[in-house]
Amino acid sequence: MSVSVRDRLVELRRGFHRHPEPAWREFYTTARLVEELRGIGVDDLAVGADAYDPADRMAVPNDEDLEPWMERARERGTDGEILERLEGGNTGVVAVLERGEGPTVGLRVDIDGLFIEEAADSSHEPFAEGFRSEIDGTMHACGHDAHMTWGLATLEAIAESDFAGTLVVFFQPAEEVSGGGCPMAESEYAADLDYLFAIHVGLDHPTGEVVAGIEKPLAMCHIDVEIEGESAHAGKAPNEGANAMQALGTLIQNAYAIPRHADGMTRVNVGRAEAGTSSNVIAERAHVEAEARGETTELMEYVKSRFRRAARGAADIHGCTADVEVVSESPRADSDPELVDVIAEVAGGVDGVERVVPTADFGASEDATFLMERVQEEGGLASYLIVGTDHPTSHHTRTFDVDERSLEIGLGVLTESILAVANRRPRRE
């Protein structure tokens, strides 16, 4: 691989790193992707709501939350025609490359950032090298900047190769809130895929290591609870109130008391809770943000139903009501061994790869599983692979970074794996 290609990968990744945008707010990011895709020569693009049904989205912010991000994109000189297509937070793009008869291959990469303030000290390379996030309180702390780079670079490499078939690249928004995988999976572009590749950087695997396919991603759901009570004077007449604060405390205690399940691992967490206005007022409202996870989709459903019951029961005990909303969710889907074998064989011959791990437990959750599940249900093969990187601290931390040597490795593994399956017969004839 030439030095110019390496430099191009770094340039792309650092450009995305400077401008992170959270879920469904990826206006500048999507426009930048469209411009890059057109520059590569890919004109078959489904942008925003053309890529999926907006009604299938999950965890979408309200208009007041979206507008400042749209305005920020305008101020950066983003193409107005593209921004019009992203109105309402309909971000993301699907690119289709058709090269004659052959399999239809999908590649999914995610594009959103996180609400984390990036480190600003000389030991943090993005700061030292001048590509730290330019948006306060937001950063690419999970490597999605690298993922977008792989999506673009792989598409360009395939376009310049002797690939025969169709390549569909999903630049998916809102992964961090499990909101964008479902609409992409329900779209026409996910129909009849023979193969699907999804990819992640790092995840505690070092530079030079490749995991050909994950196993046991946890099914998960995000849950919001609004508790409504009745305010009263805390000194004069506390008995006249319906204490949402007490209901909140009971809910938290009972949520963590949900029994574990004999059939496998389950998880529950109350990550955010707030209630009350003053020390002398019985709280009339409380808000909870929680999540439930399970080793299987069925186990996640078990925890979700028990959590819902705990919330309503806690509210009822204290004379309150509870509105429980499942904001987003994602199923479990495992990598297919047949495709894992292809990736593992290919990865062993890619420059920079020192160790190939056939499979590894994922241990977390990912909404790429929606796409994987659809492909598998329709007779195709899917795998979620990991390209290791030496990151100084864990994902979702203010000092997270990517070893840019891994960019070339990921490009090589993806490109060669796609070419390898393209030489096979389509799985549907």
Secondary structure, 3 states (H helix, E strand, C coil): CCHHHHHHHHHHHHHHHHCCCCCCCCHHHHHHHHHHHHHHCCCCEEEHHHCCCHHHCCCCCCHHHHHHHHHHHHHCCCCHHHHHHCHHHCCCEEEEEEECCCCEEEEEEECCCECCCCCCCCCCHHHHCCCCCCCCCCECCCCHHHHHHHHHHHHHHHHCCCCCEEEEEEEECCCCCCCCHHHHHHCHHHCCCCEEEEEEECCCCCCCEEEEEEECCCEEEEEEEEEECECCECCCCHHHCECHHHHHHHHHHHHHCCCCECCECEEEEEEEEEECCCCCECCCEEEEEEEEEECCHHHHHHHHHHHHHHHHHHHHHCCCEEEEEEEEEECCCCCCHHHHHHHHHHHCCCCCCCEEEEEEECCCCCCHHHHHHHHHHCCCEEEEEEECCCCCCCCCCCCCCCCCHHHHHHHHHHHHHHHHHHCCCCCCC
